[in-house]
Amino acid sequence: MNTWLKQILQSLVGRSNISLVRVSLISLFVALSAIISIVSFVTVEPVRVVEVKERQKCPVTLSTHKFDRGVNSRVNSLFTLERKYKMSIDPAQLRDLIDETLLVMLPSMHSIEARELLMMTAAQESHCGKYLQQVGCGVALGIFQMEPATYDDLFDNYLRYHQELLRVLYENFRVHEENFKIQLKGNIPYQIVLARLQFRRFPEKLPSAEDTNAMACYYKKYWNTIKGKATIAEVLFNYDKYAF
């Protein structure tokens, strides 16, 4: 103990009681340390336990776990859930792309009727781009789910007799045998041109864009065909759901 403290204690209690006071101070210090430890255990430990329980109760990934914090994080979480369950192409942007593609490459085949027929086809076949490959064991590809056999038939039995249309494809797209499946899955303008050409093969006039029932029947007859599983009611439902 420091000299100055000894002097103070001697003046207060006398030399004989210094040892007793020293023991009392040490005991007080030990008691205070114990109290501090108890308080720390009571206030801090439960928080740690709660956090552990939360992590055990909600075994989520780091990217999802951070969405539980703050207003902006909740918005991000909702946005992520929305994207998770609806990954379709924005219908307004797809309409613009169909218009732009047909006006540049096939201006004589552009019309509101053609655009809406392609929108209906995309809505029914892939939910407007949610699927780029047929679900299950099918082989159809792209937003219009064109099958490779249909692709080959289009070239072999139609485009080979319409060289001006074949030239449009060759001038605008670098597609060959090795990469045509990639183009059918990922090159949307290419898919738009092919889908429009496939409908052009049939002499029946395109139905009015105002008559959605007639559009659905036209799609069923010439695209899905009688061999397909689509129904008129289903086509109309998906058109309303995914094309607007």
Secondary structure, DSSP 8 states (H G I E B T S, - for coil): --HHHHHHHHHHH-GGGHHHHHHHHHHHHHHHHHHHHHHHHHHHHHHHHHHHHHHHHS---HHHHGGGSSHHHHHHHHHHHHHHH-----HHHHHHHHHHHHHHH-GGG--HHHHHHHHHHHHHHHTTTT-SB-SSS---BTTTTB-HHHHHHHHHHTGGG-HHHHHHHHHH----TTTHHHHHHH-HHHHHHHHHHHHHTS-S----TT-HHHHHHHHIIIIITTTS---HHHHHHHHHHH--
